[in-house]
Amino acid sequence: AWDGDSSAPDVKVTVVCPPTAAPVSGFTPEAQSYNPTWTSGGCVTKASALLAEPFTFWLTDVDVVSDDSITAVLQYQLTESDFASGSLSFQPSGGMEALTVQLQRQ
């Protein structure tokens, strides 16, 4: 159980996108679930910045007093093939069993 009332975690994903000179931060809304799904959140940056530097992300369980870490800070360097496939899938890390990120051109 993640919360004192034995409920599911209130999961939030925080993302920091390159460039590091002016990082753009984004996050998802909280989702109380062991298998959360989001249709919004993330950050907007240029493809060239994502190809030049990794983006950083982590998951937390949002609580009233103090948030719990679900993962450590993770980084991923995108490639041209990631853009071609349109999504990224991450393996287990910490309390995260899996994560899929959709890439969207704007």
N, C-alpha and C positions, 0 to 999 in steps of 0.2 A: 504494500500500500504506500502510495506517495504522500498522501495527505492524512492529517490527524483523524479525519472522519472515515478513513479507509476508502475514500473515493479515488477515482482515476486522476492522474496528473493533469494540471492545467498547462498544456504544452504551448510554448512560444518558441519560434525559431528567429534568431537574430542573424542578420547577414550584413557584412561589410564588404562593399565592392570597391575595386580599384578605380582610379589610380590612388596610390598611397598618399600622394601630395594633397589630394582633396577627396578622402574616402566618402562614399555615399552609404549611409546606413539605412537598413530597412528591417522590417520584422513582420511576422504574421500576427493575426489576432490570436488571443488565447483560445485553445480548444480543449475542453475537458474530455479526454478520451485516452484509451490505451492505443488506439489506432487513428490518430487525428488526420484530417484531410483539410487542406485550405484551398480556396479559389482566389485568394488575394494575398498580397504581401510580397516581400522581396525588395529588390532595389533595381533602379534603372541606371545603366552606364553604357559606354560604347564597347562594341565587340573588340576593338583594338586594345582597349584597356584590359579586358578579360583575357586576351591572348598574351598580353605582356606580363601580367602579374596574377597570382592566385587570388581568389576571393576567399573570405573567411566566414565561418558560420558556427553557431552553437545552439543547442537546445536547452531550455530551462523549464522547470515546473514553477509556475508563478504561484506564490503563497502570500498570505496576508503579512506575515512578519518578515520572512526571509525566503528568497527564492532558492530552490534546489537545482543543482547542476544535473542535467541528464547526460550531457556530453562535455568533454573538454572542448577547447577551441580547436576547430578543424579547418584545414585549408585544402583547396583544390585548384589546380591549374587547368583551365579549359584548353581544348584543342579544336582545330577546324572540324574534326569528326564529331565532336560534341555538338557543335552548331548544326551539322548536317543531320544528326539523329534527333535533335530537338529536346533531349532530356538527359539527365544524369541520374545514376542510381548509386547509392552509397551503401556499403556493407555495415554490419553492426559496429557500434562504438559506444562504450559506456552503457547507458540505459536505452539507447536507440537500437532497435532491431534492424531497421532499414529506413531509407529515405530516398524518395525520387523527386527530382527538381525538374520542372518544365522550363525550357528556354523559350522566350517569346520575343519576336522581332517587333519593334515599334517604330 
